[in-house]
Amino acid sequence: MHNWAVVVNFSTSVLQTAKRLSKWCIVIVVENRPNNIKVTENIFFLNATIQNELAKISPFYKASLLYAKQHHIVHKNLGYLWAILHGAIMIWDFDNDNELIVNESTFSTSLNETMEALTVPNHNSTLFNPYPFFVSNPKKLWPRGYPSQSISDSSKQIISTQTLRGLWPTKNIGIIHSLTECQVDVDSVYKSVVPGFPLRFQKISNDRNKDVKLIAPRRTFSPYNKQSTLHLRPTSLLYAKQHHIVQKNLGYLWAVLHGATMIWDFDNDNELIVNESTFSTSLNETMEALTVPNHNSTLFNPYPFFVSNTKKLWPRGYPSQSISDSSKLIISTQTLRGLWPTKNIGIIHSLSECQVDVDSVYKSVVPGFSLRFQKISNDRNKDVKLIAPRRTFSPYSKQSTLHLRPSLWALLLPVTISQQVSDICRSYVMQRLMWDVGLQTAFAGSYSIKKHVDHNEHELEKEFSWKIDKLVEYLTQWSSTETSFIKRVKQLFISLYEYGYIELIDVHLIQLWLEELHLIGYTFPEIPLKYTLIVRTFAGHLDRMNTW
């Protein structure tokens, strides 16, 4: 359900609104569900029992309920969050004494790419009064909440004769406020001085079938209320086809909220072929692993280590320039095997069998891409990992990846990038941040089998593949002097937005994500002043690696 309406307390007006919005979910925040009242199926009562249960796992609900008795408006906030958590694309905000007089088709036009609208291009004030545009006689009329100084200044009440009408990109519209009829939302001053204030607003267009909007000029203030306002999530229109990415992020947060110490991230076409004992070893203090100590590139290709024939093989998301350079796909003959401190490992990515996670380019040029990976160790009972060298990038997916507790913050998937490359973008960005806190990425043999092939994956990959080379180049040179890890994460995401790799919604989401993790007591890694990794090798001595 993408369309929601939120109201506090039940009434007959609410019931009529629910009937008009039959395909919407109506959230009614109440103390107790009313008895002996027949309601439509699309009504959900967010009662006190549910609110108290949510308060046990959500800091926002817990804090809100503390103030609910003194501040009635808190209940609306609980309804808003409920709708957003359940994937709302738009929310109709109304009071229980406001009865809807249009049907859901009026709102559905708000999901179109454009909307017909009127604006005032040369408005020379930071305040904008929309009311005179909707009455036949533009007398002195203002909305509730309009500043008193502007009310007394008649010049600021006159509408401009210069208007511009056209098609507006819906993605640039955040709020659509509908003007309530009869008991118009004006302040008490207006009601006391203007006789006959109950009135009806007219449409801007002479064509009654057209719902032409009035767009407030940019960088202006215009008060709107909670009685009849449609809140859009415009950026969701940009990633509606990839909506399940958002659902994954909700799943991650749910797991972390319930105390997860590690999270297995997989797709529904990946079938596990190991049991839980394979994962339990990840909780030991050390893990047996192999690495390449003298790797001289910022990119690391793990695939050749897991096949008997080290042919040209690379993972999905590997930069195209490095694919064309054969030298960057060849594995080093100098390796180091030993016991690795588990606390320094953030990610363990397992390589899926059969429908191997390679890009569409590889599948088109290499016959028989369906293959099986072997273990690094000859001993089948040993699950020896491959550790990517420090300060390197290795793409990992959301199909079969184990996130350990030190890296649970790195789960969030970008939502303004297509689903085929969202996880790849995440892997590069989060690995860059892992560099700064001494965390590394490990690779393991096959833990799962992928049973489905995405036939349209080539088209999906094209959206971002050309950017990967530039992204890796940018992340490699990016640096920060922030001593707070949370601030450093936010700083990087803002920078990625400024350079066009992600969109603004991802900046907002990472900020909210970090805040939520902080509120539930998740311990973020610290940025060390100096980092030394000591590995006990099987040569019987200690190797000091990657000191800086």
N, C-alpha and C positions, 0 to 999 in steps of 0.2 A: 504494500500500500504506500503510494507516494504522496497522496493528497490528504492533508489532515486539517481539522479545525479544533480549536482549543477554547474552552469556556469554563467558568467556575459556577457551579450549582445548576441544578436542573430547572427547567421551566417549559411551558407549552411552546414558547417561541423557539427554544432549543430543539424541541421535537420537530417542529415545522421545518427548521433549518436542516435537520438531519434527513428529513424526507426529500428535500430539494437536492441535497448533496448525497444521493443514494450510493455513489461509488467512492465516497470519502469516508474516512474514519473520524468520528467525532469524539474527542476526549473531553469528558466532563469531570473536573476535579471536584470531589465531594467528600464530606466527612463519612457519610453512609449512603449506600445506594437506596433510593426511594422504593418503598414497597407498593405493591398493587398497581404498578404503572406499566403498561405495555409499551415497550420501546422498540425501535427498529434495530436490525441486526448490526448496523454500522456504528452503534453507540457503544463506547467503552467507558466504564466508570472507574476512574483512578481514585479509589477510596482510601481511607486512612490506613486500613490493613496493608494494602499494597505499598503505600507510601512508607510505612514503617519498615517493611521488609527491604525496600530499596535503600533506605537510610543505613542499613547494615553494611552495604557494599559500596555505596556512593557517597563521597564526602559532600557533594553538592546537595543531595537530598537531606543528609543528616544536618547540615548547617541550616538549610532552609526551614526545616521543621521546627528548629529552635526559635525562629522568629515568626512562625506562621500565626500564632495567636495574636501577636501585636500588629502584624502587618498582613492584612488579608491578600494583598497583591502577590505575596509569595506563592500562593497556590497556583497562580497562572504560570509562574516560572517552572513549576514542577510539570505542568502539562506540556509546556514548550519542549522541555528536555526529553520527555517521554516520546513525543512525536519525532524529534530529531534522531534519537537513538534507534527509532524504528524506520529510518530511511526517508523521512519527509523531504519532498522536493519543494513543496510550498505549504504554508500554514495560514489558514483563515483565522484571524484573531477577532473575537467578538464577545460581547456581553450577553447575559441571558435575558435581557429585555430588548434585544435587537433581533428582529425577525427578518430573515432573508427574503427578498422579493425577486431575485433572479435565480436561474438554475445553474448547474455545474458547467454548462457549455460556455457561460460567460467567463468562468475562470480558466477553462481549458485553452482559450486563446493566449493566455499568458505563457504557455509553453511553446508557442510558435517562435521562430527565429527572430521575427520582427513584429512590432505592434504599431498601428496607426496612431499618431500623437501630434500634439501641438505644443509649442514652447515659445518662450520670449527670448530671442537671441541677444538683445541689447539691454537686458535688465541690469540696472546700475546700483543695486542694493544687495546686502547679504541676507535680507529678509524677503520672503515671497508669500504673498497672500493669494491663494487659489480661488477663494470663494466668489469674487466678482465675475469670474469666467463662467460660472454655472448658474447665473440668474439673469433674467431678461433685462432687468433694470439694475445696472451696476451701482447700486447705492452703497453707502458706507456699511461694509459687512466684513467681519473678520472671524477666524476660528478661535476656539478656546485655546488659551495659552499664547496668543499673539502678544508680543511685548507692548506694554501700556504706552510707552513713548511713541511707538509707531502708530498706535491707534489715534493718539491726539494729533499726530502730524498727517493732515489730510492728503498731502502729496504722495504719501506712501500707500494710500488706499486706492489710488487710481491705477487702472490696468493700462498696460502699454498697447498702443494701436499697432505696433510692429510685432507680428507673430510669424512663426514658421511652422508649417505643417508638413509632415512626411512620415516615412517608415523608420521607426527607432529600433536599434538592436536590443532585443529583450535581455541579452546578457548584461547590459549596462543598467538595468532597472533592478533595484533591490526591494522597494516598497511600493505597493499600489494601495492608496488610501481611498476608500469609497465614502462619499459624503452622505450621511444619514438624513433621511427625509423626516418631515413633521417636526419632531423635537430635535431641531438642528443643534449640532455640537458647537454652540457659542458660549461665551462666558456670561456670568451673572450681570455684568455691567451692560452688555448688549441687551439682555432680556429686560432689564429695568428701564432702559431709555428708548428702546425701539418697540413700538406697538405691533402686535400681530407677528411675533417672531416665528411661530410655526410656519414653515414654508416648504416648498418643493424645489429641488435643484433640477435644472434642465440639462440635457446632453449638449456637448459642444457642437456635435454634428447635427445638421438638419435631418439627416437620414437616421430614423429611429433604430434601424437595424445595425447601425455602426456604433461600436463602443469606443469612440476616440478618447484617448487619455490626454491629460495635461501634464507635461513634464516640467517639474521645477527646474529653473536654470541651474547650471553647475555652480557649486560652491555657494549655495544659498540655504537658509533655514526656513522650514515651513512645518509647523506643528501638525502631527497626526496622532490619533488616539488608539486605544485598544478595543474600540467598539466595533469597528468594521474595516479592518486593515488586512491586506494580503501580503504576507512576507514570502518573498521568493528566495530560492537558492540558485541564482542565475548560473553559477559555474557548474552546477550539476548537469545543466543542459549540455555542457561540453564533454562530459564523460558518462552520459547516460548509458551508452552501450557497454561501458566497462564498470557498471555499477557494482558488480560482485567484488571488485577490489575494495570498495568501501566496506562491504560486509566482512571481508577478512580482517580489516583494521578493527572493527567492532569485536570480532572474535578474539583477536590478540589482547585487546584491553580487558575483555571479560576474564580471560585466563590469568592475566597479571593481577587483576583485582582480587582474584580468588587464591592468590599466593603461589603462582607458578614459579618453579625454580628453573625449569627448562621447557621450551615449547617446540614441538615437532610441527613444522610448517610443510603442508603437503596439499596436492590437488586431488580432486575426487576421481581422477583417472590413474592415480598412482597407488598400486597395491603393495603393502609392506611384505617383505620376504624374510625379515628377521624378527626376533622376539624382543621383549622389553629388556632382557639382560644385556643386549647390545648397547642400549642407551644408558643403562645403569653404570657402566664403566666410566661414563663421562662425569660421574660425580666423585670419582677417585681423585686423590691429590695429584697424581701424575698419569700421563698416558704415553704409551709407546708410539713413537712417531719418527718420521723421516723428513729431512728438509734439505735445501740446497743453500749452503752457507755463503757461497761467493756469487750469487745471482747478480748480474749487472744490469738489470732492466727494471723499470717500474711495473711492468706487466709480467704475469706468471701464468703459464698454461699448464694446468695439472693433468690433463687428459692422457698425454703420452706415458705417464708413469703407471697407468692402469690398463694398458693394452700390451700384448706380447709383441705386436708388430708396431713399432713407433713411426707409423706413417703420419702424414700431415693430418692432424686432427685437432679441433679446437672447440671450445664450448660456445653456446649461444651467447651473443653479446660481446664476443671478443672483437676488439677494434679492427676495422677492415685494413688499415695500413699495416698492422702487425701480421695479419693473415697473408698479405701479399709478400711480406718479408719472411722467407723461409727460415732464416737464422733465428727468428724470435719464436719459432714453434718447436725448435729442437731442444731436448732436455739436456741438462748438464750431467757430466759423468762424475762430478764431485758432489757426493751426498754425505749427509751426516745423520746417523740414526741414534736415538737415545730416548730418555724419559723426559717428557715435557711437563712443566707445571700446568695443570689444568686451568688454574686461575688466569693464565695468560691467553687462553683460547676463548674467543667469543662466539664463533660460528663453526659448526661442523656440517659441511655440505656433502651429502651422499650422491653418488653418480647413478642415475636411474638406468636400468637395463632395457634392452629391446629398442624401444623408441627413444633413443639417446637424445639428451637435451643439447642438440646442435642446431645451428641456424639453418634457414631454408637454402642459403647459398651452398652450404656443405651437402645438404641432401640432394641438391640438383646436380652437383658435379661429381660426387663420390657415390658409386653404386654400392648397394648393400649397407646402407648406413645403420641399419638395425644390427646392433652388436652387444656383446656382454663385456663388462669390465672385470678384470681380475684383481685379486688382492695384491698389495705390495709384498706381503710376507709369504713365503712358501708354506708356512705353517697355517693351515686353514682355520685353526682354532684361535689364531691371533688376528685381531682387528687393528693392524698398524695404520696409523693416519699419515697423511702427507700434510706438512705444515707449509703454507705459503710463506716465503721469506718476508721478513719485516719490511714495511714501507713499500709493499707491492700491491697491485690490484689483480684480482681473479674473479671474474663474474660468477655469481651463484644465484640460483633461482628460488622460487617459492614452492617448488614441487617436492623437494625432499631435503629439507634443511633443518638442522637442530640448532636452536638459539639457546645458549646457556645463560644463566642469570646475569652475568656481567654485561651481556649485550641485548637484554630484553628491550632496552630503549631503542634498539636499531631495527625493530620489527616493522615500524610504520611504512606502508607502501605509498608512494606518490599517487594521487588520484587524477591528476590532470594530464597523465600520459597514458597511452593505450595499454591495455592489460598485457599484451605480449612483451612489452619492454619495461613495464613499471618495476618489476622485480630486479631487472638488470640495472636500472638506474639506481634503485635502492642499494644494491650491492656495492656499486662504485662509491656512492656518496657516504654510506655508513662505514665502509672500509677506510676511507680517508680520515674519518673521525676516530676510528679505532686505532689508527697510527698514533694519535696523540695521547692515548691512554694505555699503550702497551699491549693491546689485544691483537691477536692474529686469527687468520682463517685457516681451518683444517679441512682436508678432503678425505673422504673414506670411500671404500668400495661400495658396491651396490647394496642398498638397504631396501630398494623398492623396484617394481617393474612398472613402466609407463605403458598403458594399453591403448592409448588413443592418439591419433595424429591430427593436428590442426591443419586442415587443408587450405585455409585462407591465411596462414601465418605469414606468408611472404608480404602480403599487403599490410598486415599489422606491423611487421617489423620495419617497413619502409619509413614509417612516421618518425622514428627516432634513430635508426641505425647510422644515418649520416652524421648525427650529433655525437656519437659515442667517442670518436677520436678526439674531438674538441673538448668533450667533457673530461676525459682522462687527462688531457693536457692541462686543462684549467685546474682540476683537482690536485694535480701534481705540484703546481706552482703556488697554490693557495696556502696562505698561512694566517695565523691569528695570534695576537698577544693576550687574548682573554684568558684569565686564570681560572674562571668558572667554566666547567664543562658544559653546563646547560646554556650559558650565554654563547659559548663557542658554536654549539649546534645551531642555535637560532641565527647566529651571524652567518654561518655557511649557507643556510637555506635562503636567507634574504639575498645573499650574493648570487645564488643560483637563479633566483627570480629575476634579479636585475640584469643578468646576462641571458635570460630567455630560456633556460633549461626547464624550469617549472613555472607554474602560474601562481597567482597570489593565494589561492585557496590552500595550496600545499604549505605555504608559510604560516597561514592561520592554523592549519591542522597540526603542524609540528609544535607550535606554541601551546596549543590546547593539550596535545598528547603529553608533552613534557610536564605541564602543570598538573595534569591528572596523575601521572606517575609520582610526582613529588608529593602530592596530597595523600596518597595511599602509603607513603613511607618507603617507596623504592629507593635503594641506594645507588646513586649514579657513580660511575668510576671517576677517580680524581686524575688530574693532569700532573704527572710527576715532573720534578725539576730535572731529574736524571733517571735514566732507565738502563738497567743491566739485566740481561737474561742469561742465566747459568743453566746449562743442560748437562746432565750426567750421561755420558756416552758409553757405548758398549766396548770402547777401546780401553776402559778402565781409568779414565781421567775426566776432569771437569773442563768443559769448553766455555769460555766467556764470549758471548755473542752479542752483536748489535748494541754496543755501549754508546750512549750519546748523552 
